[in-house]
Amino acid sequence: MAEALASEQPARPRAAPARATAVPRPRGLPPPLLLLLYLAVVLAPLVLAALRGGPPRHWRDELASALALLGFSVFFMEFLLSGRFRFVSGRIGIDRTMRIHQLLARTALLFVLVHPFLYTTALVPWDLPFDPTGRASLGLGGPSILSGVVAWLLFALLVLLAIGRDLLPYPYEAWRASHGLGALLVAGLGTHHALEAGRYSADPWLAGFWLALLALAAFTLLNVYVLRPLGLLARPFRIEAVEKIADRTWSVRLVEERPGRFAFRAGQFAWATLDRSPFSLVEHPFSIASAPADLPRVEFVIKEAGDFTSRLDRLRIGGRAYLEGPHGNFTLEGRDAAGVALVAGGVGVAPVLSLLRQAAAERDPRPWLLIYGNRHAGQIVHREELESLASRLDLRIVHVLGEPPEGWKGEVGQLDRALLARHVDPARMADWLFFVCGPPAMIEAVEEALVSLGVRRGRIVAERFRYDVG
Ligand SMILES: Cc1cc2nc3c(=O)[nH]c(=O)nc-3n(C[C@H](O)[C@H](O)[C@H](O)COP(=O)(O)OP(=O)(O)OC[C@H]3O[C@@H](n4cnc5c(N)ncnc54)[C@H](O)[C@@H]3O)c2cc1C
């Protein structure tokens, strides 16, 4: 039985009638244009250096300079990639954007780490007595070598801490703040090193370029920690109810205080700051489980995972909440689908619920299939409502349990190829869309199984609940 903590409101956001809220379109730049702009910025230092020219040097010295210039510009672009800018991630998705962020950070680090060892001149920070012209040594002045070495070490530390974040003894929020501030420190020290020690960065255009990127890096952090939260003050929500709805799973319901200011597409997610100021570092990404038609009410379905999600019962009913977003592309808008198949594992059902609720509100006539896997029956979320949705839509629901109770009539086992093969007919469903959400390992297994059954990769849309790891 659902354990209500506190709620004077209806048990869940009401569905129809659909509200006339403008549906936000994906606001991102098209990926080819993004790639072009990215390459233009990242390669600009090489072009400026080539234009500046200079006396000929050994190829290893040129390679060392090129790697330093390239690594540093790639590093600066990391601020844009991780700054949750919709023009960047609107089309490619924030999960892919963050994966690209991780991959490019490691590439930039490699370039930056290697570059000092490539110089043919001795790697010593002082002038050698037998080398008054400074040709045989790097001959860097004290402060410029110091800023370079500290930035070099700090950059490596930032990447290592991000890779091993789960092993750190402090909370996610502390890691995230230290990651941002540490990166800004690397940017500042690196710029000092480039301007003071760089052969090509002495060029006023290139120096101006680095200073502009440094200002951009500072702006992205200002935007994330100050400007965006300031904007959220005009769009407050109130916590309406917090209710345990399944094993270690909670429903958190909010209501917009000034209706009409928040809009999203079914299946999207937002960074939620619950019962705190919008400037708080404690914010978490959650898929919106309610439908746009349910606005001004918003529901999240949240599984206990760590510090914050295990203490949802402490949230004050009536407390303020803020939603930064919406983000994500786990949506039907703009995609042709003759039918929709949804594969959800555990709490991965949250965005799936949003899609189903919106479809019911719009009386979507298409065929729908939901394959919903859990370990045991106590984990099934909103079971009765799902049955009711099945009667209002052309929806077939397949419940799958790893540990079924006696007399269980649904499927038993995992969401594997054999199970999917029993319910997915790729020939009949060639024009369907497949939405997959759940733990990362489950998503990968289901995607591979679907593809091996003949579903085209381009027909599969996935939402990962953890994108910023390893
Ligand atoms: C796009 C997306 C949608 C999600 N939707 C849901 C949902 O609908 N229901 C649900 O139960 N869970 C969802 N999650 C997972 C949820 O965000 C985490 O379980 C939650 O943040 C854990 O917080 P914690 O403090 O309890 O645990 P912690 O132990 O602090 O964190 C566990 C892990 O959660 C992630 N995490 C924590 N805080 C943040 C943050 N501010 N930004 C990014 N990642 C963070 C990190 O990977 C962290 O290692 C979603 C995650 C993503 C990325």
The ligand as a MOL file (V3000), in Angstrom:
LIG
                    3D

  0  0  0     0  0            999 V3000
M  V30 BEGIN CTAB
M  V30 COUNTS 53 58 0 0 0
M  V30 BEGIN ATOM
M  V30 1 C 19.0800 12.6570 -17.2230 0
M  V30 2 C 18.8560 12.0100 -15.8790 0
M  V30 3 C 17.5710 11.7320 -15.4610 0
M  V30 4 C 17.3660 11.1040 -14.2380 0
M  V30 5 N 16.0950 10.8130 -13.8470 0
M  V30 6 C 15.8730 10.1610 -12.6970 0
M  V30 7 C 14.5490 9.8360 -12.2820 0
M  V30 8 O 13.5700 10.1640 -12.9430 0
M  V30 9 N 14.3980 9.1670 -11.1200 0
M  V30 10 C 15.4750 8.8000 -10.3510 0
M  V30 11 O 15.2730 8.1860 -9.2950 0
M  V30 12 N 16.7420 9.1040 -10.7140 0
M  V30 13 C 16.9680 9.7840 -11.8530 0
M  V30 14 N 18.2440 10.1140 -12.2110 0
M  V30 15 C 19.3540 9.7360 -11.3100 0
M  V30 16 C 19.4220 10.7460 -10.1580 0
M  V30 17 O 19.8150 12.0160 -10.6560 0
M  V30 18 C 20.4440 10.3050 -9.1170 0
M  V30 19 O 20.0780 9.0410 -8.6300 0
M  V30 20 C 20.4660 11.2720 -7.9680 0
M  V30 21 O 20.9320 12.5260 -8.3810 0
M  V30 22 C 21.3410 10.7200 -6.8590 0
M  V30 23 O 21.5630 11.7150 -5.8830 0
M  V30 24 P 21.9670 11.3180 -4.3840 0
M  V30 25 O 22.4850 12.5410 -3.7080 0
M  V30 26 O 20.8560 10.6120 -3.7090 0
M  V30 27 O 23.1000 10.2600 -4.5530 0
M  V30 28 P 24.6480 10.5350 -4.7260 0
M  V30 29 O 25.3270 9.3620 -4.0860 0
M  V30 30 O 25.0450 11.8860 -4.2790 0
M  V30 31 O 24.8100 10.4750 -6.2800 0
M  V30 32 C 24.7990 9.2520 -6.9630 0
M  V30 33 C 25.0900 9.5740 -8.4190 0
M  V30 34 O 24.0040 10.3490 -8.9640 0
M  V30 35 C 24.5230 11.3100 -9.9040 0
M  V30 36 N 24.2620 12.6810 -9.4590 0
M  V30 37 C 24.0780 13.1260 -8.2100 0
M  V30 38 N 23.8720 14.4520 -8.2160 0
M  V30 39 C 23.9540 14.8520 -9.5060 0
M  V30 40 C 23.8660 16.1160 -10.1740 0
M  V30 41 N 23.6370 17.2510 -9.5190 0
M  V30 42 N 24.0390 16.1290 -11.5250 0
M  V30 43 C 24.2890 15.0000 -12.2210 0
M  V30 44 N 24.3690 13.7900 -11.6500 0
M  V30 45 C 24.2160 13.7140 -10.3100 0
M  V30 46 C 26.0180 11.0940 -9.9660 0
M  V30 47 O 26.3040 10.2020 -11.0190 0
M  V30 48 C 26.3220 10.4590 -8.6360 0
M  V30 49 O 27.5020 9.7050 -8.6640 0
M  V30 50 C 18.4690 10.7600 -13.4110 0
M  V30 51 C 19.7620 11.0790 -13.8220 0
M  V30 52 C 19.9540 11.6940 -15.0370 0
M  V30 53 C 21.3560 12.0290 -15.4700 0
M  V30 END ATOM
M  V30 BEGIN BOND
M  V30 1 1 1 2
M  V30 2 1 2 3
M  V30 3 2 2 52
M  V30 4 2 3 4
M  V30 5 1 4 5
M  V30 6 1 4 50
M  V30 7 2 5 6
M  V30 8 1 6 7
M  V30 9 1 6 13
M  V30 10 2 7 8
M  V30 11 1 7 9
M  V30 12 1 9 10
M  V30 13 2 10 11
M  V30 14 1 10 12
M  V30 15 2 12 13
M  V30 16 1 13 14
M  V30 17 1 14 15
M  V30 18 1 14 50
M  V30 19 1 15 16
M  V30 20 1 16 17
M  V30 21 1 16 18
M  V30 22 1 18 19
M  V30 23 1 18 20
M  V30 24 1 20 21
M  V30 25 1 20 22
M  V30 26 1 22 23
M  V30 27 1 23 24
M  V30 28 2 24 25
M  V30 29 1 24 26
M  V30 30 1 24 27
M  V30 31 1 27 28
M  V30 32 2 28 29
M  V30 33 1 28 30
M  V30 34 1 28 31
M  V30 35 1 31 32
M  V30 36 1 32 33
M  V30 37 1 33 34
M  V30 38 1 33 48
M  V30 39 1 34 35
M  V30 40 1 35 36
M  V30 41 1 35 46
M  V30 42 1 36 37
M  V30 43 1 36 45
M  V30 44 2 37 38
M  V30 45 1 38 39
M  V30 46 1 39 40
M  V30 47 2 39 45
M  V30 48 1 40 41
M  V30 49 2 40 42
M  V30 50 1 42 43
M  V30 51 2 43 44
M  V30 52 1 44 45
M  V30 53 1 46 47
M  V30 54 1 46 48
M  V30 55 1 48 49
M  V30 56 2 50 51
M  V30 57 1 51 52
M  V30 58 1 52 53
M  V30 END BOND
M  V30 END CTAB
M  END
